[in-house]
Amino acid sequence: HRLHFTDLLADFTEWSNSAYHDLLFGTLLVSKFQYPDLQTSPVIQEIEKIRRNIWLELNNFLTPLEQANVLTSIVYNYYNLKASEITYANPDDFFLHKVLSCKKGNPLINGILYQILC
């Protein structure tokens, strides 16, 4: 456990010192704290699938409000993402890979997912 924590701490330090702070990579590092054997490629593929579906629906003639409505509609209606209250007793609601598999997360991680997709 201590070896895993040391490696994770080094990954966080590297992410923090990088010139570009990728929110997806940072969120996956947080998930790796609880789930050390987490495979990140399926999570990234799921994010890219959602991103492609959003991209197909967007065009240059939409206003920013219409673009936000398209994004919200795809995430919450097509993929059926649901929100739950923030309960610290259930930490799985804070991990991106669990939210993508269960389709349910708290407002904090749902907002992070929304920002990643934007």
CYANA upper distance limits for C-alpha pairs under 8 A (distance plus 0.5 A):
  1 HIS  CA      5 PHE  CA      6.67
  2 ARG  CA      6 THR  CA      6.65
  3 LEU  CA      7 ASP  CA      6.78
  4 HIS  CA      8 LEU  CA      6.60
  4 HIS  CA     36 PRO  CA      7.78
  5 PHE  CA      9 LEU  CA      6.49
  5 PHE  CA     33 PHE  CA      8.01
  6 THR  CA     10 ALA  CA      6.75
  7 ASP  CA     11 ASP  CA      6.76
  8 LEU  CA     12 PHE  CA      6.69
  8 LEU  CA     29 LEU  CA      7.81
  8 LEU  CA     32 LYS  CA      8.21
  8 LEU  CA     33 PHE  CA      7.71
  9 LEU  CA     13 THR  CA      6.65
 10 ALA  CA     14 GLU  CA      6.63
 11 ASP  CA     15 TRP  CA      6.59
 11 ASP  CA     29 LEU  CA      8.14
 12 PHE  CA     16 SER  CA      6.49
 12 PHE  CA     26 GLY  CA      8.09
 12 PHE  CA     29 LEU  CA      7.62
 13 THR  CA     17 ASN  CA      6.60
 14 GLU  CA     18 SER  CA      6.62
 15 TRP  CA     21 HIS  CA      7.04
 15 TRP  CA     26 GLY  CA      7.62
 16 SER  CA     21 HIS  CA      7.42
 21 HIS  CA     26 GLY  CA      8.09
 22 ASP  CA     26 GLY  CA      6.83
 23 LEU  CA     27 THR  CA      6.58
 23 LEU  CA    112 ILE  CA      8.29
 23 LEU  CA    116 ILE  CA      7.07
 24 LEU  CA     28 LEU  CA      6.71
 24 LEU  CA    116 ILE  CA      6.83
 25 PHE  CA     29 LEU  CA      6.74
 26 GLY  CA     30 VAL  CA      6.95
 27 THR  CA     31 SER  CA      6.91
 27 THR  CA     95 PHE  CA      8.05
 27 THR  CA     96 LEU  CA      7.34
 28 LEU  CA     32 LYS  CA      6.70
 28 LEU  CA     40 THR  CA      7.63
 28 LEU  CA     95 PHE  CA      8.34
 28 LEU  CA     96 LEU  CA      7.50
 28 LEU  CA     97 HIS  CA      8.38
 29 LEU  CA     33 PHE  CA      7.20
 30 VAL  CA     34 GLN  CA      8.07
 30 VAL  CA     95 PHE  CA      7.91
 31 SER  CA     35 TYR  CA      6.56
 31 SER  CA     36 PRO  CA      8.45
 31 SER  CA     38 LEU  CA      8.22
 31 SER  CA     95 PHE  CA      5.83
 31 SER  CA     96 LEU  CA      7.51
 31 SER  CA     97 HIS  CA      8.03
 32 LYS  CA     36 PRO  CA      5.20
 32 LYS  CA     37 ASP  CA      7.69
 32 LYS  CA     38 LEU  CA      6.61
 39 GLN  CA     43 VAL  CA      8.12
 40 THR  CA     44 ILE  CA      6.73
 41 SER  CA     45 GLN  CA      6.56
 42 PRO  CA     46 GLU  CA      6.67
 43 VAL  CA     47 ILE  CA      6.78
 43 VAL  CA     97 HIS  CA      6.44
 43 VAL  CA    100 LEU  CA      8.16
 44 ILE  CA     48 GLU  CA      6.63
 45 GLN  CA     49 LYS  CA      6.62
 46 GLU  CA     50 ILE  CA      6.87
 46 GLU  CA    100 LEU  CA      8.18
 47 ILE  CA     51 ARG  CA      6.59
 47 ILE  CA    117 LEU  CA      7.99
 48 GLU  CA     52 ARG  CA      6.52
 49 LYS  CA     53 ASN  CA      6.88
 50 ILE  CA     54 ILE  CA      6.80
 50 ILE  CA     75 VAL  CA      8.21
 50 ILE  CA    117 LEU  CA      8.33
 51 ARG  CA     55 TRP  CA      6.59
 51 ARG  CA    117 LEU  CA      6.49
 52 ARG  CA     56 LEU  CA      6.68
 53 ASN  CA     57 GLU  CA      7.13
 53 ASN  CA     74 ILE  CA      8.27
 54 ILE  CA     58 LEU  CA      6.95
 54 ILE  CA     70 VAL  CA      7.73
 54 ILE  CA     71 LEU  CA      6.63
 54 ILE  CA     74 ILE  CA      7.25
 55 TRP  CA     59 ASN  CA      8.50
 57 GLU  CA     70 VAL  CA      7.56
 58 LEU  CA     62 LEU  CA      7.75
 58 LEU  CA     67 GLN  CA      7.04
 58 LEU  CA     70 VAL  CA      7.79
 62 LEU  CA     66 GLU  CA      6.18
 62 LEU  CA     67 GLN  CA      6.58
 63 THR  CA     67 GLN  CA      6.71
 64 PRO  CA     68 ALA  CA      6.68
 65 LEU  CA     69 ASN  CA      6.72
 66 GLU  CA     70 VAL  CA      6.69
 67 GLN  CA     71 LEU  CA      6.79
 68 ALA  CA     72 THR  CA      6.58
 69 ASN  CA     73 SER  CA      6.40
 70 VAL  CA     74 ILE  CA      6.69
 71 LEU  CA     75 VAL  CA      6.72
 72 THR  CA     76 TYR  CA      6.34
 72 THR  CA     77 ASN  CA      8.19
 73 SER  CA     77 ASN  CA      5.63
 73 SER  CA     78 TYR  CA      7.20
 74 ILE  CA     78 TYR  CA      5.24
 74 ILE  CA     79 TYR  CA      6.80
 75 VAL  CA     79 TYR  CA      5.77
 75 VAL  CA     80 ASN  CA      7.20
 75 VAL  CA     81 LEU  CA      6.67
 76 TYR  CA     80 ASN  CA      5.38
 76 TYR  CA     81 LEU  CA      5.28
 76 TYR  CA     82 LYS  CA      7.29
 77 ASN  CA     81 LEU  CA      7.73
 79 TYR  CA    103 LYS  CA      8.11
 80 ASN  CA    103 LYS  CA      6.94
 81 LEU  CA    103 LYS  CA      5.14
 81 LEU  CA    104 LYS  CA      6.18
 81 LEU  CA    105 GLY  CA      8.25
 82 LYS  CA    103 LYS  CA      6.55
 82 LYS  CA    104 LYS  CA      5.15
 82 LYS  CA    105 GLY  CA      7.01
 83 ALA  CA    104 LYS  CA      6.16
 83 ALA  CA    105 GLY  CA      5.73
 83 ALA  CA    106 ASN  CA      5.86
 83 ALA  CA    107 PRO  CA      6.71
 83 ALA  CA    110 ASN  CA      7.88
 84 SER  CA    104 LYS  CA      7.19
 84 SER  CA    105 GLY  CA      6.17
 84 SER  CA    106 ASN  CA      5.30
 84 SER  CA    107 PRO  CA      7.56
 85 GLU  CA    106 ASN  CA      6.12
 85 GLU  CA    107 PRO  CA      7.78
 86 ILE  CA     93 ASP  CA      8.41
 86 ILE  CA    106 ASN  CA      5.88
 86 ILE  CA    107 PRO  CA      7.69
 87 THR  CA     91 PRO  CA      8.23
 91 PRO  CA     95 PHE  CA      7.81
 92 ASP  CA     98 LYS  CA      6.60
 92 ASP  CA     99 VAL  CA      8.16
 93 ASP  CA     98 LYS  CA      7.44
 93 ASP  CA     99 VAL  CA      6.88
 93 ASP  CA    104 LYS  CA      7.59
 93 ASP  CA    105 GLY  CA      5.15
 93 ASP  CA    106 ASN  CA      6.20
 93 ASP  CA    109 ILE  CA      7.99
 94 PHE  CA     98 LYS  CA      8.47
 94 PHE  CA     99 VAL  CA      8.14
 94 PHE  CA    105 GLY  CA      7.26
 94 PHE  CA    106 ASN  CA      7.26
 94 PHE  CA    108 LEU  CA      7.94
 94 PHE  CA    109 ILE  CA      6.22
 95 PHE  CA     99 VAL  CA      6.85
 95 PHE  CA    109 ILE  CA      7.64
 96 LEU  CA    100 LEU  CA      6.74
 96 LEU  CA    109 ILE  CA      7.21
 96 LEU  CA    113 LEU  CA      8.04
 97 HIS  CA    101 SER  CA      6.78
 98 LYS  CA    102 CYS  CA      6.33
 98 LYS  CA    103 LYS  CA      8.33
 99 VAL  CA    103 LYS  CA      5.68
 99 VAL  CA    104 LYS  CA      5.72
 99 VAL  CA    105 GLY  CA      5.74
 99 VAL  CA    109 ILE  CA      8.39
100 LEU  CA    104 LYS  CA      8.03
105 GLY  CA    109 ILE  CA      6.82
105 GLY  CA    110 ASN  CA      6.61
106 ASN  CA    110 ASN  CA      6.67
107 PRO  CA    111 GLY  CA      6.42
108 LEU  CA    112 ILE  CA      6.89
109 ILE  CA    113 LEU  CA      6.60
110 ASN  CA    114 TYR  CA      6.63
111 GLY  CA    115 GLN  CA      6.68
112 ILE  CA    116 ILE  CA      6.66
113 LEU  CA    117 LEU  CA      6.74
114 TYR  CA    118 CYS  CA      6.73
